[in-house]
């Protein structure tokens, strides 16, 4: 099998995280969620915004991933 630059795991992770919809598999979606949470925690620790902004940002991210997971569950279950 030929591999190209786009076949690297990091490129796949960035592609999956950039999608509006869920990743193609449950495992890849979990990887996106974990990576996003770690990056968000790092950014919030560096910037140190107010608690209200932090709560709103966390709620938006959790809501986004809840919708992605719900849509993905329908798609992942049909395979």
VEXKOLKE-20057 format. One record per atom (N, C-alpha, C): residue number from 1; atom name; x, y, z; residue in three letters. Coordinates in pm, 1 decimal, m for minus. Atoms other than C-alpha are relative to their C-alpha. Layout:
! residues N
{NUM; "CA"; {X; Y; Z}; "ALA"} ...
//
This chain:
! residues 79
{1; "N"; {83.5; m116.6; 0.0}; "UNK"} {1; "CA"; {0.0; 0.0; 0.0}; "UNK"} {1; "C"; {88.6; 123.7; 0.0}; "UNK"} {2; "N"; {m73.4; m125.0; 4.3}; "UNK"} {2; "CA"; {129.7; 343.6; m86.6}; "UNK"} {2; "C"; {m52.4; 92.4; 108.3}; "UNK"} {3; "N"; {40.9; m98.5; m99.2}; "UNK"} {3; "CA"; {127.9; 601.3; 187.9}; "UNK"} {3; "C"; {39.5; 137.7; m49.6}; "UNK"} {4; "N"; {m26.8; m138.8; 36.1}; "UNK"} {4; "CA"; {110.9; 971.4; 131.6}; "UNK"} {4; "C"; {1.6; 83.0; 126.9}; "UNK"} {5; "N"; {m0.8; m88.2; m115.3}; "UNK"} {5; "CA"; {138.5; 1271.3; 358.7}; "UNK"} {5; "C"; {m133.6; m2.0; 72.9}; "UNK"} {6; "N"; {132.1; m6.0; m61.4}; "UNK"} {6; "CA"; {m236.0; 1264.4; 422.2}; "UNK"} {6; "C"; {m36.2; m127.3; 75.2}; "UNK"} {7; "N"; {28.2; 124.1; m70.4}; "UNK"} {7; "CA"; {m218.8; 908.6; 558.6}; "UNK"} {7; "C"; {57.5; m1.8; 141.5}; "UNK"} {8; "N"; {m58.9; m0.5; m133.3}; "UNK"} {8; "CA"; {m33.9; 1012.1; 875.1}; "UNK"} {8; "C"; {m109.6; 12.2; 105.4}; "UNK"} {9; "N"; {101.1; m6.6; m105.1}; "UNK"} {9; "CA"; {m223.5; 971.8; 1202.5}; "UNK"} {9; "C"; {m32.8; 142.9; 42.6}; "UNK"} {10; "N"; {24.4; m138.3; m38.9}; "UNK"} {10; "CA"; {m180.4; 1340.0; 1287.5}; "UNK"} {10; "C"; {m87.6; 70.9; m102.1}; "UNK"} {11; "N"; {83.5; m61.0; 103.8}; "UNK"} {11; "CA"; {m328.5; 1447.0; 954.4}; "UNK"} {11; "C"; {m143.3; m49.9; 11.1}; "UNK"} {12; "N"; {134.5; 54.1; m18.3}; "UNK"} {12; "CA"; {m623.7; 1213.4; 1012.3}; "UNK"} {12; "C"; {m67.6; 62.5; 120.7}; "UNK"} {13; "N"; {56.4; m60.5; m120.2}; "UNK"} {13; "CA"; {m674.2; 1356.2; 1362.4}; "UNK"} {13; "C"; {m44.9; 143.4; m27.3}; "UNK"} {14; "N"; {35.7; m138.4; 33.1}; "UNK"} {14; "CA"; {m672.3; 1714.3; 1233.6}; "UNK"} {14; "C"; {m121.3; 2.6; m92.2}; "UNK"} {15; "N"; {114.6; 7.1; 91.1}; "UNK"} {15; "CA"; {m911.9; 1620.2; 954.7}; "UNK"} {15; "C"; {m127.5; m34.2; 76.5}; "UNK"} {16; "N"; {117.0; 39.5; m78.1}; "UNK"} {16; "CA"; {m1149.7; 1447.9; 1196.4}; "UNK"} {16; "C"; {m45.7; 112.1; 92.8}; "UNK"} {17; "N"; {35.0; m108.8; m90.9}; "UNK"} {17; "CA"; {m1136.4; 1740.8; 1439.9}; "UNK"} {17; "C"; {m59.1; 119.2; m75.0}; "UNK"} {18; "N"; {47.2; m113.7; 78.4}; "UNK"} {18; "CA"; {m1207.1; 1990.3; 1159.8}; "UNK"} {18; "C"; {m138.1; m21.6; m61.0}; "UNK"} {19; "N"; {129.6; 30.3; 61.0}; "UNK"} {19; "CA"; {m1522.1; 1817.8; 1038.3}; "UNK"} {19; "C"; {m114.2; 61.1; 79.9}; "UNK"} {20; "N"; {121.9; m40.6; m68.5}; "UNK"} {20; "CA"; {m1867.7; 1948.3; 1116.5}; "UNK"} {20; "C"; {m68.6; m122.1; 59.3}; "UNK"} {21; "N"; {61.5; 123.1; m46.6}; "UNK"} {21; "CA"; {m1987.1; 1590.9; 1155.2}; "UNK"} {21; "C"; {99.1; m84.5; 76.9}; "UNK"} {22; "N"; {m86.5; 86.8; m79.5}; "UNK"} {22; "CA"; {m1844.9; 1303.2; 1355.9}; "UNK"} {22; "C"; {107.2; m68.4; m84.1}; "UNK"} {23; "N"; {m106.2; 77.0; 65.5}; "UNK"} {23; "CA"; {m1532.8; 1104.6; 1275.6}; "UNK"} {23; "C"; {m58.2; m130.8; m53.2}; "UNK"} {24; "N"; {52.0; 122.8; 59.8}; "UNK"} {24; "CA"; {m1574.4; 786.1; 1069.5}; "UNK"} {24; "C"; {m19.0; m116.5; 96.8}; "UNK"} {25; "N"; {15.1; 110.9; m94.5}; "UNK"} {25; "CA"; {m1535.6; 556.8; 1371.9}; "UNK"} {25; "C"; {m5.1; 54.0; 142.4}; "UNK"} {26; "N"; {13.8; m38.7; m140.7}; "UNK"} {26; "CA"; {m1605.7; 565.6; 1744.0}; "UNK"} {26; "C"; {137.5; 26.9; 62.2}; "UNK"} {27; "N"; {m134.3; m17.6; m54.8}; "UNK"} {27; "CA"; {m1236.6; 529.0; 1831.0}; "UNK"} {27; "C"; {65.1; 130.4; m43.1}; "UNK"} {28; "N"; {m57.7; m126.0; 49.2}; "UNK"} {28; "CA"; {m1132.2; 818.9; 1613.4}; "UNK"} {28; "C"; {m71.2; 119.9; 61.9}; "UNK"} {29; "N"; {73.8; m109.6; m64.9}; "UNK"} {29; "CA"; {m1406.2; 1036.8; 1764.9}; "UNK"} {29; "C"; {47.9; 16.4; 144.8}; "UNK"} {30; "N"; {m52.9; m7.7; m136.5}; "UNK"} {30; "CA"; {m1279.9; 951.2; 2114.6}; "UNK"} {30; "C"; {137.1; 68.5; m1.1}; "UNK"} {31; "N"; {m131.9; m63.8; 11.1}; "UNK"} {31; "CA"; {m928.1; 1051.7; 2005.3}; "UNK"} {31; "C"; {m14.6; 150.8; m21.3}; "UNK"} {32; "N"; {24.4; m142.6; 23.8}; "UNK"} {32; "CA"; {m1063.0; 1385.0; 1878.4}; "UNK"} {32; "C"; {m46.1; 67.6; 129.1}; "UNK"} {33; "N"; {51.6; m58.6; m124.1}; "UNK"} {33; "CA"; {m1250.2; 1447.4; 2204.1}; "UNK"} {33; "C"; {112.2; 16.3; 102.3}; "UNK"} {34; "N"; {m108.5; m5.9; m98.4}; "UNK"} {34; "CA"; {m949.6; 1365.3; 2423.6}; "UNK"} {34; "C"; {101.3; 108.0; m37.8}; "UNK"} {35; "N"; {m96.1; m100.6; 45.6}; "UNK"} {35; "CA"; {m714.8; 1578.8; 2214.0}; "UNK"} {35; "C"; {m54.2; 141.0; 17.9}; "UNK"} {36; "N"; {61.3; m132.1; m14.8}; "UNK"} {36; "CA"; {m955.7; 1871.7; 2213.9}; "UNK"} {36; "C"; {m6.2; 42.9; 145.5}; "UNK"} {37; "N"; {6.9; m33.3; m142.8}; "UNK"} {37; "CA"; {m1003.7; 1856.2; 2590.8}; "UNK"} {37; "C"; {138.6; 37.9; 53.1}; "UNK"} {38; "N"; {m135.8; m31.0; m44.9}; "UNK"} {38; "CA"; {m626.8; 1851.4; 2649.1}; "UNK"} {38; "C"; {45.2; 135.9; m52.9}; "UNK"} {39; "N"; {m39.0; m129.5; 57.3}; "UNK"} {39; "CA"; {m565.8; 2142.4; 2411.3}; "UNK"} {39; "C"; {m78.5; 114.9; 62.2}; "UNK"} {40; "N"; {81.3; m104.8; m61.4}; "UNK"} {40; "CA"; {m854.4; 2341.0; 2558.8}; "UNK"} {40; "C"; {47.5; 28.3; 142.5}; "UNK"} {41; "N"; {m50.7; m19.4; m136.4}; "UNK"} {41; "CA"; {m723.1; 2285.3; 2911.7}; "UNK"} {41; "C"; {131.6; 77.3; m1.5}; "UNK"} {42; "N"; {m127.8; m71.2; 9.8}; "UNK"} {42; "CA"; {m377.4; 2402.4; 2805.7}; "UNK"} {42; "C"; {m20.9; 146.8; m33.7}; "UNK"} {43; "N"; {26.7; m139.7; 38.5}; "UNK"} {43; "CA"; {m511.8; 2716.3; 2637.8}; "UNK"} {43; "C"; {m63.4; 76.8; 115.6}; "UNK"} {44; "N"; {65.2; m68.3; m111.9}; "UNK"} {44; "CA"; {m737.5; 2801.1; 2931.2}; "UNK"} {44; "C"; {96.4; 21.3; 116.6}; "UNK"} {45; "N"; {m99.1; m17.9; m106.6}; "UNK"} {45; "CA"; {m448.7; 2747.8; 3175.1}; "UNK"} {45; "C"; {97.3; 113.0; m32.6}; "UNK"} {46; "N"; {m92.9; m106.6; 40.7}; "UNK"} {46; "CA"; {m225.2; 2981.0; 2975.1}; "UNK"} {46; "C"; {m68.3; 135.7; 2.0}; "UNK"} {47; "N"; {70.9; m128.3; 12.1}; "UNK"} {47; "CA"; {m484.7; 3252.0; 2909.3}; "UNK"} {47; "C"; {m60.9; 44.1; 132.6}; "UNK"} {48; "N"; {64.5; m24.1; m128.2}; "UNK"} {48; "CA"; {m656.8; 3227.2; 3250.6}; "UNK"} {48; "C"; {m115.1; 100.7; m10.0}; "UNK"} {49; "N"; {115.0; m90.2; 11.5}; "UNK"} {49; "CA"; {m989.2; 3383.2; 3149.1}; "UNK"} {49; "C"; {m86.2; m6.6; 126.5}; "UNK"} {50; "N"; {90.7; 0.5; m114.9}; "UNK"} {50; "CA"; {m1269.3; 3459.9; 3393.8}; "UNK"} {50; "C"; {m73.6; m133.4; 7.0}; "UNK"} {51; "N"; {68.9; 126.3; m20.9}; "UNK"} {51; "CA"; {m1465.5; 3170.5; 3536.7}; "UNK"} {51; "C"; {m126.0; m8.7; m86.5}; "UNK"} {52; "N"; {121.1; m0.3; 82.9}; "UNK"} {52; "CA"; {m1775.7; 3275.0; 3343.1}; "UNK"} {52; "C"; {35.0; m36.0; m144.5}; "UNK"} {53; "N"; {m42.3; 31.8; 136.1}; "UNK"} {53; "CA"; {m1594.0; 3267.4; 3009.4}; "UNK"} {53; "C"; {41.4; m146.7; m11.3}; "UNK"} {54; "N"; {m43.3; 139.6; 0.0}; "UNK"} {54; "CA"; {m1437.5; 2933.3; 3097.8}; "UNK"} {54; "C"; {m119.9; m94.6; 0.6}; "UNK"} {55; "N"; {120.1; 83.6; m7.6}; "UNK"} {55; "CA"; {m1777.1; 2785.3; 3188.2}; "UNK"} {55; "C"; {m75.8; 0.5; m132.5}; "UNK"} {56; "N"; {70.3; m9.8; 128.2}; "UNK"} {56; "CA"; {m1935.1; 2912.1; 2864.5}; "UNK"} {56; "C"; {76.1; m76.8; m107.9}; "UNK"} {57; "N"; {m80.6; 70.2; 100.6}; "UNK"} {57; "CA"; {m1647.1; 2780.8; 2650.9}; "UNK"} {57; "C"; {m9.4; m151.2; 18.9}; "UNK"} {58; "N"; {10.1; 144.5; m26.6}; "UNK"} {58; "CA"; {m1659.0; 2440.2; 2820.3}; "UNK"} {58; "C"; {m138.2; m53.0; m36.6}; "UNK"} {59; "N"; {136.4; 42.7; 33.8}; "UNK"} {59; "CA"; {m2037.1; 2419.5; 2780.0}; "UNK"} {59; "C"; {m17.9; m10.3; m151.2}; "UNK"} {60; "N"; {9.8; 4.4; 146.3}; "UNK"} {60; "CA"; {m2010.1; 2498.4; 2408.4}; "UNK"} {60; "C"; {74.2; m120.5; m57.8}; "UNK"} {61; "N"; {m77.8; 114.2; 49.9}; "UNK"} {61; "CA"; {m1741.0; 2235.9; 2352.4}; "UNK"} {61; "C"; {m70.5; m130.8; 34.0}; "UNK"} {62; "N"; {71.4; 121.8; m39.4}; "UNK"} {62; "CA"; {m1933.3; 1971.7; 2547.6}; "UNK"} {62; "C"; {m125.3; m17.8; m85.1}; "UNK"} {63; "N"; {119.6; 7.2; 85.5}; "UNK"} {63; "CA"; {m2250.7; 2055.5; 2352.7}; "UNK"} {63; "C"; {34.1; m43.3; m141.5}; "UNK"} {64; "N"; {m43.5; 36.4; 134.9}; "UNK"} {64; "CA"; {m2065.8; 2031.2; 2023.1}; "UNK"} {64; "C"; {31.5; m148.7; m8.3}; "UNK"} {65; "N"; {m35.4; 141.6; 4.3}; "UNK"} {65; "CA"; {m1924.1; 1689.3; 2107.4}; "UNK"} {65; "C"; {m118.3; m90.3; 31.1}; "UNK"} {66; "N"; {120.7; 80.2; m24.3}; "UNK"} {66; "CA"; {m2257.8; 1566.0; 2239.9}; "UNK"} {66; "C"; {m79.1; m17.6; m129.5}; "UNK"} {67; "N"; {70.6; 8.1; 128.3}; "UNK"} {67; "CA"; {m2418.9; 1647.1; 1904.8}; "UNK"} {67; "C"; {78.0; m89.2; m96.3}; "UNK"} {68; "N"; {m81.9; 84.4; 88.7}; "UNK"} {68; "CA"; {m2127.9; 1492.2; 1712.9}; "UNK"} {68; "C"; {m12.2; m147.1; 37.3}; "UNK"} {69; "N"; {9.6; 139.0; m45.3}; "UNK"} {69; "CA"; {m2149.2; 1175.9; 1926.7}; "UNK"} {69; "C"; {m136.7; m57.6; m35.8}; "UNK"} {70; "N"; {135.0; 48.0; 32.0}; "UNK"} {70; "CA"; {m2527.5; 1149.8; 1879.0}; "UNK"} {70; "C"; {m12.4; m29.8; m149.5}; "UNK"} {71; "N"; {4.0; 23.9; 144.8}; "UNK"} {71; "CA"; {m2492.7; 1183.3; 1501.6}; "UNK"} {71; "C"; {86.7; m119.6; m38.0}; "UNK"} {72; "N"; {m89.6; 109.9; 29.9}; "UNK"} {72; "CA"; {m2201.5; 941.8; 1497.0}; "UNK"} {72; "C"; {m56.3; m134.6; 42.5}; "UNK"} {73; "N"; {57.4; 124.9; m48.1}; "UNK"} {73; "CA"; {m2386.7; 679.6; 1699.1}; "UNK"} {73; "C"; {m96.6; m57.8; m103.8}; "UNK"} {74; "N"; {90.6; 46.8; 107.1}; "UNK"} {74; "CA"; {m2649.8; 660.5; 1425.7}; "UNK"} {74; "C"; {79.9; m57.5; m116.4}; "UNK"} {75; "N"; {m80.3; 41.7; 114.8}; "UNK"} {75; "CA"; {m2383.6; 631.9; 1156.8}; "UNK"} {75; "C"; {83.8; m123.0; 34.1}; "UNK"} {76; "N"; {m85.5; 111.3; m37.3}; "UNK"} {76; "CA"; {m2153.0; 393.2; 1345.7}; "UNK"} {76; "C"; {m81.6; m128.3; 17.4}; "UNK"} {77; "N"; {84.2; 117.3; m22.4}; "UNK"} {77; "CA"; {m2442.2; 159.6; 1432.9}; "UNK"} {77; "C"; {m49.6; m62.9; m128.1}; "UNK"} {78; "N"; {53.6; 52.1; 126.5}; "UNK"} {78; "CA"; {m2545.1; 119.1; 1067.7}; "UNK"} {78; "C"; {102.5; m82.5; m77.3}; "UNK"} {79; "N"; {m104.0; 74.5; 73.3}; "UNK"} {79; "CA"; {m2214.6; m43.2; 964.7}; "UNK"} {79; "C"; {10.4; m141.1; 45.3}; "UNK"} 
//
